[in-house]
Amino acid sequence: MHGTNALAEADRMMTVCNSCRYCEGLCAVFPAMEKRRIFADGDLDYLANLCHGCGACYYDCQFSPPHEFNVDVPRTFARVRAESYARYAWPGALSSLFARNGRAVSIAAAVSMILFLAGFALFDGRSFLSSHEGAGAFYVLMPHVAMAWLFGAAFVGALAALWVGLAKFWRYTDERSKMPVTAGLLLQAARDAARLRYLDGGGSGCMNEGERPDDRRVLFHHFTFYGFLLCFAATCVATLYHYGLGREAPYAWDSLPVLLGSVGGVGLVFGAGGLLVAKLRRTPELQEQETRSMDLVFVAMLMLTGGSGLTLLVFRATPAMGPLLAIHLGAVLALFVTMPYGKFVHGLFRFAALVRYAGEAATPGEAGSS
Amino acid sequence: MSESRKQYDVLVAGGGNAALCAAISARRAGASVLVLEAAPKFFRGGNSRHTRNMRLAHDSATKTLTGPYTEEEFWDDLLRVTGGKTDEDLARFMIRESKEMLNWIAEQGVRFQPSLGGTLSLGRTNSFFLGGGRAMLNTLYRTAESLGVEVHYEAEIVALKIEDGHFHAATFTEGGRTHSVHAAAFVAAAGGFEANIPWLKEYWGDAAENFLIRGSPYNRGTILKLLLANGVQEVGDPTQCHAVAIDARAPRFDGGIITRLDCVVFGIVVNKEGKRFYDEGEDVWPKRYAIWGRLVAGQPDQIAYIIFDASSLTLFMPSLFPPIAAPTIRALAGELSLDPDVLEETIAGFNAAVRPGFFNPTELDDCRTEGLVPPKSHWARRIGTAPFYAYPVRPGITFTYLGTRVNRDARMVMRSGATASNMFAAGEIMAGNVLGRGYAAGVGMTIGSVFGRIAGREAARNARN
């Protein structure tokens, strides 16, 4: 019937939940569930990605363990989500990177940083360990054109893989409803995602360490997400400076790229750090052990990227600049390259799920009933 | 036995909505409070765990309620469902007090939401808890504990020291040891006895062996029995319980809401002999579901089967177990171990008696049988579209009516007619005062919270004097 044990378990759970419906007010998952009577794999992938893992339903449920009905929606959906990232990954051969994801991403990061360090040292050993100042200081170590091509290619490759994966996910979850994607739906989903509307237990808060609504992941996620966007904006502005204005990095402390990058970097480090601590403290009842390394390595990579960027900023006028630049570029490259094969995917799939939810909410009755 | 060193102002027996409302209100009135809950922490709260709303009177619509529900309308509803088996003075008093509960319970941190899908009929009258009954309980426990109420789990009271309507001490077991605790006032909020099968058998005989208990396995009526044995006046018919027909495959205890079946009105119901025994379409389901437990209890082996066809499959709320399906009535009879000839005959007889009509699943329609005994008065449609489906059903016991008599202060009344000096009761254990029979959605929680709050307040006052 179902592709995996996790999907079969999710189906059992949704059958229990659909007969109860007490959690209807907590988030989007349960109203979406109520539009269905039969839960095909695509439906479950959709519902699992709609779930923000807030944990409220676990503690509100009269049937959660040790009850014999054994209902644990957050944990089961965490497993289904992780499986869905792998299932729709492109190229498919790389989906195995999701198994032992912590190790795969760590190796990628280490290799990437070592290659940069070694490359810089071999390219110009003396420059590598001396200080450089003024416009174009970074490009003494690696020509700008090489940097642009390498990161441009990695970025485009990652985008392509993410896009194909997202398209596969959408198609598979769309099998029954064939929903047209409109600007209105995208806007609604963007609003819900930007606010993390469904990470609040319906207003009563989320659970992380136990039955008390002690969760502050909304705050940390905002710092992480908006920090990431600011860093990305910094890179875009810097690219414009370079090609449009002919101004070469490094830029002054009060320049727009540095301001954006430093605020973003601080947000990234603080936010991802908060998420990391929250993850480590999360009660085992709400946590899927098999996917834990993927979650941890992703926030660790974001911290490394933000942290190495900030450190580079502080020490860019010293002889440490070379190694720090190598480490930062190594981290960024590894982040790009592994994006389609790790936790980063959650953002896209959840967004797609929110689009679908917005679309279904606009259509009364059962979804995709055939 | 170890003697508890601490002396409490108020001892609360039980851990559900009524108990917590009592504990919180007593604590807020300045009393020291000990709550003894017999269940383990996960199962705390008795049947409140399985509730989802509370029926409270209100004069205008709110953010979550679609319109006013006046005291008079509430009273009319209560009078109708109880058939007059209610204490009018106490019931009207409770309804008046219920208006304030909407605020009071929210002040304790409980959140409400609009009525759930499939319960639109309650959207005006009943306040739904965000996340359901366990969410509400968790909030009440958090509030109680933050106020300094002491709560013990797996602490079952086994004896009460009561003299002439005056409570002195309780003996309870916890962690394999027996303890004794003194308190200036006692609040009994420990539910009914529906999970006590031997007690049910006193009235129902061996049939009770086939009953399923919808809620907590910890509602064994220990406190109720101790109180009645100590001269407290009883109220409510001891032989009666609220029973609905639930899926026979449900666990013996604690299956909760998800084992209910809302499809009786869309099919026919036969007993183990393959024969119909009651009008399945007598009235709309919300007004009839509560009689089917008793009806099934009256059938041989306390089992029955709801039979319907493919045309009805999606007309009702899904439930935990899928229906048993078969391509023909004969095959379905085989699956159910019913006599295939009899079942075919029953279906054929029913189909032949169905008169043409305009089917309307949400209202009393004109689809009925003619010349059939018993008749099916509404929603009667031929059962002929394969596949055919069946749900086996058994009586599912929700609660019992026997309780302790109380006055407006939630103070227990002794058999002599005198009031107890320091004993109070709230919730299911005294529900029979206002709910002598029948049920209306959310009334149990009204009784629990209104009388719980009063019991706590009065117990605290009692303890101070």
Interface residues (C-beta under 8 A of the other chain):
Chain A: T15 V16 N18 S19 C20 R21 Y22 C23 E24 G25 L26 P31 E34 R37 A56 C57 Y59 D60 C61 Q62 F63 P66 H67 E68 F69 G201 G202 G203 S204 E211 R212 E366 S369
Chain B: F42 R49 H50 R52 R111 Q113 P114 L116 G117 G118 F128 F129 L130 G131 G132 G133 R134 A135 N138 T139 R142 P251 D254 G256 I257 I258 T259 T314 M317 P318 S319 L320
